[in-house]
Amino acid sequence: MTCHNPNVRVVLFSGGRGSGALTRQLASRPGISLTIAINGYDDGASTGEVRRFLGDTLGPSDFRKNASRLARVLGTCGDSLLDVVDGRLPQHIDVKDALEQLQAMAPAGADPRLRTWLDAFLCEYSRRPSFAFGDCAIGNVVFAGAYLATGRDFNRAVDEYTGLLGLPAGLIENVTDGRAACLVALDAAGRLLRTEEAIVDARNHSTIRRIFLVDAPLSDEAVMRLEGLPEAEATRELDAKEPPLGLNPRLAAKIREADLVIYAPGTQHSSLFPSYMTPGLAECLAGNLVAIKLLVTNIQSDAEITGSTAVDLIDRALFYMRLRSSPSVPSPCLITHYLLNEPGKAEAAPYVQLGPVELIEDPRLVRIGAYEDGATGLHDAARVLEPFLDAVQAQPRRLKVAVLLHDSGSANKVTETMLEMVRGHIADQPIDATVFCLGDFELDPGFVSRLPFQVRSVPDSAGFVREVSAGEFDYVALFESSGMYRGEDLVALASHLTVGHLDAVWGSRRLSVRDIRDSYRVRYKHNPLLGAVSFVGSHLLSLACLLLYGRYISDTLSAVRAIRAEDAIGLPIDLTHKRANQYILSRLLRRRAEILELPVRFTPLSPARVHRTSFLEGLHALTTLFILWM
């Protein structure tokens, strides 16, 4: 009952390396339109040197790493170019050798942009010769040149750099509008970690209390003063230093249209939580009510989440997402699923423990399992992603429903039933209905041609079953068109077939309390004793279903019902027979089928106009249930 959606739009919030397995899986799977969202607050090693040298830029490192990874997976450029941008200058290289090597980085035949951007960087260096070249990533220098060549437009530089590697613009997006900002943090001891590099320093094993974005690097004096303040006051001052960042409008549009948003594992306090702090992001995420939003927690611990459990990571992610939203956005609008790795009872460090999972308010959001790829500390990307991708790509297809109108006796009654179906908006339902008319009469061809469904005539119930078998129908709807039931209710039953995995939708007169009372009043006003017998007998049939099969069916004699086609085919009785319901219910209840009962309205008709179930027929129905149960 599903079809394949050829284009699933995925936004992956990523860092530099932590989401590599997920990125490769998404990039290599057909039918995925991927966007990787990254922040540029990295300031360690050579990316920090680039930021210091240029003075007004974000860090290029994570953008560079993701671009190279994707280019290798997708084969969008030659290995020689990737080897250049992924290379590094020697640790102890002197300035003269560094400049010579950079001059020689773009040989004849290389993309002219490479030479242009290297020259742009070298030109800037010639004006301000204050760059430490030791252990510098060549790609960071190239990116810096692109930044200069684009008039210091960081987000445009991301597009230009990824374009150099053959990647389309927008595959990798900066989370913000490109304004520079610096990441700092307060740890549990009250120390101020003044750089992103200090936050992730493996030697510190800091427990991070709170991260902040500030508009410029903090001076030694500012650090000392802030560390001497009470935490609440230091927090207020640091919050006041946040620059007026904005959400990248191009990323915002992609989030609004996404089918799947993934919050990847990685260095949480440097690569991921800062992205979630972006003003306007929470509201943008919350505005997409359709997307699955999946948070994947870390498998193994690292320095900046020392002592944190998976539940802690969830809590902090939500804290930072909601930090700049006003009013606070409900959690389910931001994250719809939490995926936690179960490290096992015997495992301790370096694994991230689950923590108090029972405290997560809604258990429907939690997925716990063994998501590690062997003992690598990395996620098994297929195990993590495929269930969610399959769920998004598997979209409901239109159901084929065969409707049998029986016991009508005239063309006018069938016509009225079909008009009620039209007025019930059957054309708006995601079904393809074919109506089969059982009876010896002809319908007006002009009327039939205007109906939003096909109409066919069948000589008998056996002919209908043959049509169903040959037509590959999903469901069969059986409807008594005597005038007692309403065609609109047939549409209501059909609408529920498209929701969930129901085996049958059963119309119940007993759930329409007023109508059932009116029916007894019309049919048995001259014979209340017979009415009492009918009342008790109908409940005996329902109780028999409960006692024999464990399911109470309030109206076992209903003449409005929809069942799976395979349950209608092969019954050893005519589908229009008075005891057909007992055969159908026995088949359904014996295998514990999913049955939904809905109230149906009906018009009580005198026994003189239509044949109603007699006492003897009711007794036969009760006997049939017992015989079929044995």
C-alpha positions in Angstrom: 0.0 0.0 0.0 3.0 2.3 -0.5 4.9 3.8 -3.4 8.4 5.2 -3.6 9.0 8.9 -3.2 12.0 9.6 -5.5 13.2 12.7 -3.8 13.6 12.9 0.0 14.8 16.3 1.3 17.3 15.8 4.2 18.9 18.5 6.3 21.9 17.1 8.4 23.3 19.3 11.2 26.9 18.2 11.2 30.3 19.0 12.6 33.6 18.1 10.9 34.1 14.4 11.4 31.6 13.0 13.8 28.9 12.5 11.2 31.1 11.1 8.5 29.3 7.7 8.4 25.9 9.3 8.1 27.1 11.7 5.5 28.5 8.9 3.3 25.3 6.9 3.6 23.1 9.9 2.7 25.3 11.0 -0.2 25.4 7.6 -1.8 21.7 6.7 -1.5 19.6 7.4 -4.6 16.7 9.8 -4.2 18.2 11.9 -1.4 18.4 15.7 -1.8 20.9 16.5 0.9 21.9 19.7 2.7 24.6 19.7 5.4 24.3 22.5 7.9 27.5 23.5 9.7 28.7 26.4 11.9 32.0 28.1 11.5 33.0 28.7 15.1 36.1 26.4 15.0 39.2 28.3 16.0 41.8 25.6 16.5 45.0 24.9 14.6 45.3 26.4 11.2 41.6 27.4 10.9 42.2 29.5 14.0 45.2 31.1 12.4 43.2 31.9 9.3 40.6 33.6 11.6 43.2 35.6 13.4 44.9 36.6 10.2 41.8 37.8 8.4 40.1 39.2 11.5 36.5 39.1 10.4 35.7 35.6 9.3 34.3 32.4 10.6 36.4 29.2 10.5 36.6 27.2 7.2 37.8 23.9 8.6 34.5 21.9 9.0 33.3 23.2 5.6 36.5 22.1 4.0 36.4 18.6 5.6 32.8 18.0 4.6 33.4 19.2 1.1 36.4 16.8 0.6 34.4 13.9 2.1 31.5 14.5 -0.3 33.7 15.0 -3.3 35.4 11.7 -2.7 32.1 9.8 -2.2 30.5 11.4 -5.2 33.6 11.5 -7.4 32.9 15.2 -8.4 36.6 16.1 -8.9 39.9 14.5 -9.4 42.0 13.0 -6.6 44.9 15.3 -7.5 42.9 18.4 -6.5 41.6 16.7 -3.3 45.2 15.7 -2.4 46.2 19.4 -2.8 43.4 20.9 -0.6 43.6 18.0 2.0 47.4 18.4 2.3 49.2 20.3 5.0 52.4 22.3 5.1 55.1 20.8 7.3 55.0 21.6 11.0 58.2 23.5 11.2 58.3 25.1 7.7 59.9 28.5 7.3 58.1 31.4 5.7 60.2 31.4 2.5 59.6 27.7 1.8 55.9 28.0 2.7 55.4 30.8 0.1 57.3 28.9 -2.5 55.1 25.8 -1.9 51.9 27.8 -2.1 53.1 29.5 -5.4 53.6 26.0 -6.9 50.3 24.6 -5.7 48.4 25.3 -8.9 50.3 23.6 -11.8 49.4 24.1 -15.5 46.0 22.6 -16.3 44.7 23.1 -12.8 41.4 24.9 -12.2 42.1 28.6 -12.6 40.1 29.4 -9.4 42.8 27.6 -7.4 45.5 29.9 -8.6 43.3 33.0 -8.2 42.4 32.2 -4.6 46.0 31.3 -3.6 47.1 34.6 -5.2 44.4 36.5 -3.3 45.7 35.1 0.0 49.3 35.7 -0.9 48.5 39.3 -1.9 46.8 39.8 1.5 49.9 38.3 3.2 52.2 40.7 1.4 50.3 43.6 3.0 50.3 42.0 6.4 53.0 39.3 6.7 51.8 37.9 10.0 50.7 34.3 9.3 52.0 31.1 11.0 52.3 28.6 8.1 53.4 25.6 10.2 51.0 22.6 9.9 48.6 24.7 7.9 45.9 22.9 5.9 46.2 24.0 2.3 42.4 23.9 2.0 42.1 26.6 4.7 44.4 28.9 2.7 42.4 28.3 -0.5 39.2 29.0 1.4 40.7 32.2 2.8 41.6 33.3 -0.7 38.0 32.5 -1.9 36.7 34.6 1.1 38.9 37.5 0.0 38.0 37.1 -3.7 34.2 37.2 -2.9 34.5 40.5 -1.0 34.6 38.9 2.4 31.3 37.2 2.0 31.6 34.0 4.0 28.5 32.1 2.7 29.4 33.0 -0.9 32.9 31.7 -0.2 31.4 28.4 0.9 29.6 28.1 -2.4 32.7 29.0 -4.3 35.0 26.6 -2.5 32.5 23.6 -2.8 32.1 24.5 -6.4 35.9 24.1 -6.9 35.4 20.5 -5.8 32.5 20.0 -8.2 29.8 20.1 -5.6 26.6 22.1 -6.2 25.9 25.3 -4.3 23.7 24.6 -1.3 24.9 21.1 -0.6 26.9 22.5 2.3 25.4 25.5 4.1 26.5 27.7 6.9 23.9 27.8 9.6 24.1 31.6 10.0 24.1 34.6 7.7 27.9 34.6 7.8 28.6 37.2 10.5 31.7 36.3 12.5 31.3 35.2 16.1 33.5 33.4 18.7 32.5 30.5 20.9 33.3 30.5 24.6 32.1 28.4 27.6 31.8 28.3 31.3 32.7 25.0 32.9 31.5 23.4 36.1 34.4 24.9 38.1 33.5 28.4 37.0 36.5 28.7 34.5 35.9 30.6 31.3 37.1 28.6 28.3 37.8 31.4 25.9 38.1 29.5 22.6 36.5 26.7 20.8 39.9 25.0 20.9 39.9 25.0 24.7 36.4 23.6 24.8 37.3 20.5 22.9 40.8 20.1 24.3 41.1 16.4 25.2 43.5 17.3 28.1 40.9 19.3 30.0 38.0 16.8 30.3 35.9 19.8 31.2 32.2 19.5 32.2 30.7 22.3 30.3 28.1 24.3 32.1 27.1 26.6 29.3 28.3 27.9 25.9 28.1 31.4 24.5 28.7 33.2 21.3 30.5 36.5 21.6 31.2 39.2 19.0 35.0 39.2 19.4 37.8 37.2 21.2 37.9 37.9 24.9 40.9 39.7 26.3 42.9 38.4 29.3 41.4 41.1 31.5 37.9 40.3 30.4 38.4 36.6 31.2 39.8 37.4 34.7 36.9 39.7 35.4 34.2 37.3 34.2 35.7 34.4 36.2 35.5 36.5 39.3 31.8 37.1 38.9 28.9 34.9 40.2 27.8 32.5 37.5 24.4 34.3 36.9 26.1 37.7 36.4 28.8 36.3 34.2 26.1 34.6 32.1 24.2 37.8 31.7 27.3 39.7 30.6 28.3 37.0 28.1 24.8 36.9 26.7 25.0 40.6 26.1 28.1 40.1 24.0 26.3 37.9 21.4 26.4 39.5 17.9 23.2 40.0 16.0 23.3 36.7 14.2 20.7 35.7 11.7 19.6 32.3 10.3 20.9 31.7 6.7 17.8 32.3 4.7 18.7 29.7 2.1 19.0 27.1 4.9 15.7 28.3 6.4 13.9 27.5 3.2 15.4 24.1 3.1 14.4 23.3 6.7 10.8 24.4 5.9 10.7 22.0 3.0 12.6 19.1 4.6 11.2 15.6 5.0 13.9 14.5 7.4 16.1 16.7 9.7 19.0 14.9 11.4 21.0 16.2 14.4 24.2 14.3 14.0 26.6 13.0 16.7 29.9 14.7 17.1 31.6 17.3 19.4 28.4 18.6 20.8 29.5 21.8 22.5 31.6 23.1 19.6 30.1 21.6 16.4 26.4 21.1 17.2 25.0 22.9 20.1 26.2 26.3 18.8 24.3 25.7 15.6 21.1 25.1 17.5 21.5 28.5 19.2 21.1 30.4 16.0 18.2 33.0 16.4 15.2 32.0 14.3 16.2 28.3 13.9 13.8 26.9 16.5 10.9 28.8 15.0 11.9 27.6 11.5 12.2 24.0 12.7 8.8 24.2 14.5 7.2 25.6 11.4 7.8 22.3 9.6 5.2 20.0 11.2 5.6 17.2 8.6 9.3 16.4 8.9 10.9 13.7 11.0 13.5 15.4 13.3 16.0 12.8 14.5 18.6 13.4 17.2 21.4 10.8 17.1 23.4 10.8 20.4 27.1 10.0 20.7 28.3 6.4 21.1 31.5 7.2 22.8 32.4 10.0 25.1 35.0 12.7 24.5 36.6 15.6 26.4 33.8 18.1 26.2 31.0 15.7 27.2 32.8 14.0 30.1 30.4 12.3 32.4 27.4 13.1 30.2 24.7 10.5 29.5 22.7 10.3 26.3 19.7 11.8 28.2 22.0 14.7 29.2 22.8 15.3 25.5 19.1 15.4 24.7 18.4 17.8 27.4 21.2 20.2 26.4 20.3 20.0 22.7 16.7 21.1 23.6 18.0 23.8 25.9 20.1 25.4 23.2 17.4 25.0 20.6 14.9 26.8 22.8 17.4 29.4 24.2 16.6 32.1 21.7 13.0 31.2 20.9 10.2 33.3 22.4 7.8 32.0 23.5 9.5 28.7 24.1 8.9 26.2 21.3 7.4 22.8 22.4 10.0 20.0 22.3 8.2 17.7 19.9 8.2 20.4 17.3 12.0 20.5 17.5 12.9 16.8 17.9 10.5 14.0 17.0 12.8 11.0 17.6 15.8 10.4 20.0 18.1 7.6 18.9 20.3 6.3 21.8 23.0 3.6 21.5 22.7 0.8 24.2 26.3 0.2 25.2 25.5 -3.0 27.1 25.8 -3.9 30.8 29.5 -4.8 30.6 30.5 -1.7 28.8 31.7 1.4 30.7 34.1 4.2 29.5 34.5 5.3 26.9 30.9 4.7 26.1 28.1 7.2 26.7 25.7 5.6 29.1 22.0 5.9 28.5 21.1 7.8 31.7 17.6 8.0 33.2 15.7 7.2 30.0 12.5 6.8 32.1 12.5 10.5 32.7 12.0 11.3 29.0 8.4 12.4 29.0 7.1 10.7 25.9 8.4 7.1 25.2 7.1 7.3 21.7 10.1 9.5 20.8 12.8 7.1 22.0 14.6 4.5 20.0 17.3 2.5 21.9 19.4 -0.1 20.3 22.9 -1.3 19.3 23.8 1.3 16.6 27.6 0.9 16.7 29.4 -0.5 13.7 31.4 -3.3 15.3 33.6 -1.9 18.0 34.7 1.2 16.1 32.9 3.8 18.2 31.2 4.9 14.9 27.6 4.5 14.0 26.3 1.9 11.6 24.8 4.4 9.3 22.5 2.0 7.5 21.0 0.8 10.8 20.6 4.4 12.0 19.1 5.9 8.9 17.4 3.3 6.8 14.2 2.9 8.9 13.6 6.6 8.8 14.5 7.1 5.2 12.2 4.1 4.3 9.4 5.7 6.4 9.7 9.0 4.5 10.1 7.4 1.1 7.3 5.0 1.6 4.3 7.2 0.8 0.7 5.9 0.6 -0.5 5.0 -2.8 -4.1 5.3 -3.9 -6.1 2.3 -2.8 -8.3 0.3 -5.2 -11.7 -0.3 -3.7 -14.5 -2.4 -5.2 -18.0 -1.3 -4.0 -20.9 -3.8 -4.4 -24.3 -2.2 -4.2 -26.8 -5.0 -3.6 -30.5 -5.5 -2.6 -31.5 -2.3 -4.3 -34.3 -3.5 -6.5 -34.3 -0.5 -8.7 -32.1 1.8 -10.8 -33.4 4.9 -8.8 -32.1 3.5 -5.4 -28.7 2.7 -6.9 -28.6 6.2 -8.5 -29.5 7.8 -5.1 -26.7 5.8 -3.4 -24.1 7.0 -5.9 -25.3 10.6 -5.6 -24.9 10.3 -1.8 -21.4 9.0 -2.4 -20.6 12.0 -4.6 -22.1 14.4 -2.0 -19.9 12.7 0.6 -16.9 13.8 -1.5 -15.6 10.4 -2.5 -13.6 12.2 -5.2 -11.5 13.8 -2.4 -10.4 10.5 -0.9 -7.1 8.9 -1.9 -8.9 5.9 -3.4 -9.8 4.6 -6.8 -13.4 3.3 -6.4 -15.2 1.1 -8.8 -18.9 0.6 -8.1 -20.5 -2.7 -9.1 -24.3 -2.7 -9.3 -26.1 -6.0 -8.7 -29.5 -6.1 -10.2 -31.5 -6.5 -13.5 -31.8 -2.8 -14.5 -30.0 -0.2 -16.6 -28.5 3.1 -15.5 -28.7 6.3 -17.5 -25.4 6.4 -19.5 -25.2 10.2 -19.2 -25.4 10.1 -15.5 -22.8 7.4 -15.2 -20.4 9.3 -17.4 -20.4 12.2 -15.0 -19.6 10.2 -11.9 -16.0 10.5 -10.4 -15.7 6.7 -10.3 -16.2 3.7 -12.6 -19.5 1.9 -12.7 -20.1 -1.7 -13.8 -22.9 -4.1 -13.6 -22.6 -7.7 -12.4 -25.2 -10.5 -12.7 -24.6 -12.0 -9.3 -22.2 -12.1 -6.3 -20.0 -14.7 -8.0 -19.5 -12.3 -10.9 -18.4 -9.6 -8.5 -15.9 -11.9 -6.9 -14.4 -12.7 -10.3 -14.1 -9.0 -11.1 -12.4 -8.4 -7.7 -10.0 -11.3 -8.3 -9.0 -10.0 -11.7 -8.9 -6.3 -10.8 -6.2 -6.5 -8.0 -8.4 -4.5 -5.6 -7.2 -3.8 -2.1 -10.5 -3.6 -0.4 -14.1 -4.7 -1.0 -17.0 -2.6 0.3 -20.4 -4.3 0.7 -23.4 -1.9 0.8 -27.1 -2.7 1.0 -28.7 -0.1 -1.3 -32.3 -0.7 -0.2 -32.7 2.9 1.0 -32.0 2.1 4.7 -28.4 3.1 4.6 -26.8 6.3 3.4 -24.1 6.5 0.7 -22.2 9.2 2.6 -21.4 6.7 5.3 -19.8 4.4 2.7 -17.4 7.3 1.9 -16.6 7.7 5.7 -15.7 4.0 5.9 -13.5 4.2 2.8 -11.7 7.2 4.2 -10.5 5.2 7.2 -9.0 2.5 5.0 -6.2 4.9 4.1 -5.2 5.4 7.7 -3.0 2.7 9.4 -3.3 -1.0 8.6 -6.9 -1.8 9.1 -8.3 -5.1 7.9 -11.9 -4.0 8.0 -14.1 -1.0 8.7 -17.5 -2.1 10.0 -20.6 0.1 10.0 -22.6 -0.1 13.2 -26.2 0.9 13.6 -26.0 0.4 17.3 -23.5 3.2 17.6 -26.2 5.5 16.2 -28.3 5.5 19.4 -31.2 7.7 18.2 -31.6 5.8 14.9 -31.7 2.4 16.6 -34.4 3.6 18.9 -36.4 5.0 16.0 -35.9 1.7 14.2 -37.4 -0.4 17.0 -40.2 2.1 17.3 -41.2 1.8 13.6 -40.6 -2.0 13.2 -42.1 -3.3 16.5 -44.7 -0.7 17.5 -47.5 -3.3 17.2 -45.4 -6.2 18.7 -43.1 -5.1 21.6 -42.5 -8.7 22.6 -41.0 -9.4 19.2 -38.9 -6.2 19.5 -37.6 -7.3 22.8 -36.6 -10.7 21.3 -34.8 -8.9 18.5 -33.0 -6.6 20.9 -31.8 -9.5 23.0 -30.9 -11.6 20.0 -28.7 -8.9 18.4 -26.7 -8.6 21.7 -26.4 -12.4 21.9 -24.7 -12.3 18.5 -22.3 -9.6 19.8 -21.6 -11.5 23.0 -21.0 -14.7 20.9 -18.2 -12.8 19.1 -16.8 -11.7 22.4 -16.9 -15.1 24.1 -15.7 -17.1 21.1 -13.1 -14.7 19.5 -12.4 -12.1 22.2 -13.8 -9.1 20.3 -17.2 -7.4 20.8 -18.8 -6.4 17.5 -21.8 -4.2 18.2 -23.7 -4.8 15.0 -22.9 -8.2 13.5 -25.8 -7.9 11.0 -24.6 -4.6 9.5 -25.0 -4.2 5.8 -22.3 -1.5 5.4 -18.8 -2.9 5.7 -15.4 -2.7 4.0 -12.9 -5.6 4.2 -9.7 -6.6 2.6 -10.2 -8.1 -0.8 -8.6 -11.4 0.1 -11.1 -11.8 3.0 -14.0 -11.5 0.5 -12.6 -13.9 -2.0 -13.0 -17.6 -1.4 -15.9 -17.4 1.1 -18.0 -20.6 0.9 -21.2 -18.4 0.8 -22.7 -15.7 -1.4 -21.5 -12.3 -0.3 -25.1 -11.0 -0.2 -26.4 -13.9 1.8 -27.9 -13.1 5.3 -25.2 -15.2 7.0 -22.3 -13.8 5.0 -21.4 -11.5 7.8 -20.8 -14.4 10.2 -18.4 -16.0 7.7 -16.6 -12.7 7.2 -16.4 -12.0 11.0 -15.2 -15.5 11.8 -12.4 -15.2 9.3 -11.4 -11.8 10.5 -11.7 -12.5 14.3 -10.0 -15.9 14.1 -6.8 -14.2 12.9 -7.2 -11.2 15.2 -7.6 -8.7 12.4 -7.7 -5.0 13.0 -11.4 -4.0 12.8 -12.7 -0.4 13.3 -16.4 0.0 14.0 -18.0 3.3 13.0 -21.5 4.6 13.5 -23.7 4.7 10.4 -26.9 6.5 10.1 -29.9 4.6 8.7 -33.6 5.1 7.9 -35.8 2.5 9.6 -38.1 1.0 7.0 -41.2 -1.1 7.6 -40.9 -4.9 7.2 -43.5 -4.6 4.5 -41.0 -2.7 2.3 -37.7 -4.5 3.0 -36.9 -7.9 4.3 -35.5 -7.7 7.8 -33.7 -10.5 9.8 -36.2 -12.8 11.2 -36.0 -14.7 14.6 -35.1 -17.9 12.8 -32.5 -16.2 10.6 -31.0 -14.7 13.8 -30.8 -18.1 15.4 -29.1 -19.4 12.2 -26.6 -16.6 12.4 -25.8 -17.4 16.1 -25.4 -21.1 15.2 -23.2 -20.3 12.3 -20.7 -18.4 14.6 -20.5 -21.4 16.9 -20.0 -23.8 14.0 -17.3 -21.7 12.4 -15.5 -21.4 15.7 -15.3 -25.1 16.3 
